[in-house]
Amino acid sequence: MSDTVFVVLFLLVFLSFGAFGLVALAWPSLVLRMFPNPFMPNTPWNRVWVRGIGLILCLFVLTALSGGFEGFHENILLALGVSFFALPVLMWLLWRFSVRSLMRQCYTNGTYEDPSWERRMTLLFCSILVFTVAVAWLLAARGYFIPIKKTPSGNRSFGLTWAFTTANSP
């Protein structure tokens, strides 16, 4: 396979991955309609989880795109790692204070759609993404980031491997 074909295929896959992340973040009911799953019906709680997956996908795409920006790339990578731990906490808080009352209303009147609530959730998750990117960019501009060092083998790490290899080297 020639290099140009590989680049075109790579860009198509990368753009489709990013587009899926944005659609999952902004229009989760569209994702649930496109990929129907009997174990994951189109309920408000599942739409919130699809938004969370879209947030992680957007951070992943930003991590790959920001490779040339020193500092910003490390901060987005850190945000991606933290999101795997912070997102379940956010989901629990949303369930505790927002989704549970909506689900109670949905079960009593039989509708699973509330457009104003959907707009608030979309605004919340998009705001989290924009806030994360803005904080990563501002911290990188001021020089606050985790430096990635090259190990003696040429691999990149967050400095832990370098300290481990120099401490144990003869």
N, C-alpha and C positions, 0 to 999 in steps of 0.2 A: 504494500500500500504506500503510495507516495505521500510526501509530507503535506502537500496542499489538501489532499483528501482527508488526511488525519486531522488537520487543523479545522477544516470545515465541519467534520463530524463532531470533533471536540466542542466547537462553538455551539453547534446545534443542541448537543446534549446539555451543555452548560446553561444555555439560554432557556431550554425547556425546564431544567431543574429550577432555575431562578423564577421562571414564570409560574411554575406550580407552587412554589413557596409564596409568591405574592397573591395568587388566587386563593390559596389556603388561608392566608392571613386576612384577606379582605372579604372574600365570598366563600365561606366554608360550606354553605348549603349547596353551592354549585359543585364542589368537590364531592360531597356526599351523594349528589345526584349522578355525577359522572361515573363514580365507582361505587355502585350500590353494594352494601354488605348487610346481610340479614342480622349479623351480630352487632352491627353499629348503625341503628336507624337514625334518621334525621331528626334528632332531638336537640334542644338547646345545650344540654350538657356535652353531647358529642361534637356539636359545632364549636364549643369553647375549646375542646381538646384539639380539634383540627386547626384552630387558630394558633394554639401553642406549638403544634408541629410546624405550621407555616412560619412562626417566629424563629424557630431553630433552623429551618431551611434557609431563611433569609440571612441569618447570621453566618451560616456555613458558606453561602455564596459570597457574602461580603468578605469573609476570611480568605477565600480563594482570590477574589478580585483585588484585595488590598496588599498583595504580596510585595509590591514595589515601594510602599510607603513605610519607612522605618518608624516604629513606634505605634502607628495606627494599626498595623497588622498584628502586632503583639497584643494590643489592647482588645481588638475584636476577637482574637483567638482566646484570650482570657474570658471575655464576655460569653463566648460560645461554651466554654467549659463550665462557667458558673451557671449558665442557663439550664443545664441539665439538672442542677440541684435546686435552683431558685424557682424554676417553672412549676414543679409539683407543689411547692409552698404557695405560689400564686394561685394555682388551681384550687387548692384547699380553701384559701381565703375567698375565692370567687364562689365556690360551692357553699361555703358557710354563710355568706352575706348576700349573694345575688342570685345564683342559679336555683338554689333550693326553693326560694319563694316563687320564682317564675315557674318551676316545675310543678309546684303545688297548684298554681293557677291553671297550668296546662292540663293537669289530670282532672280538675274539676269541670272546666268548660270544654275540654276536648281539642283545643287549638294548641299547636306547637310553635306558633309564630307570634312574635311581638316586635314589630319593626323598630320601635324606639329603643328597646333593649338590645337588639342586634346592632344598631348604630353605635350605641354606647360601648359594646364589647369590641367592635371593630376599631373604634376610636381609641379605646384603652390599649389594645395590642399594638396598633400602629404607633401610638405615642410611646410605648415601651421600646419599640424598635428605634424610633427616631431619637429618643433620649439616650439609648445605649450608644448609638453611633455618634451623637453629639458629644457625649462624655468621653468616649474613646478618642475622638478627634481632638478635643480640647486638651485632654491629658497628654496626648502625643505631641501637640504643638508646644506645650510647656515643658516637655522633656520627661514626663513621668510614664515609664513603661517598663516591662520586664525585659531586660536584655537577653537576647538569644545568642548564645556563644557557640562557636564551632568546637566540636570535640576533636581529639587527636585523630580519630578515624575519619573526620570530614563531615560527620553528621551534625545536624543542628539540634540543640537541646536548650533547656532553660537554665543551664549552668549546673544542674545537679550531676550530670554525667561527668562533666569536667572535674568537679570537686571530688567525685568518687574515684575517677581514674587517677588523678594526681595523688590522692591520699594513699592509694593502694599500689602505686607503681613502685618498682624496686629502685 
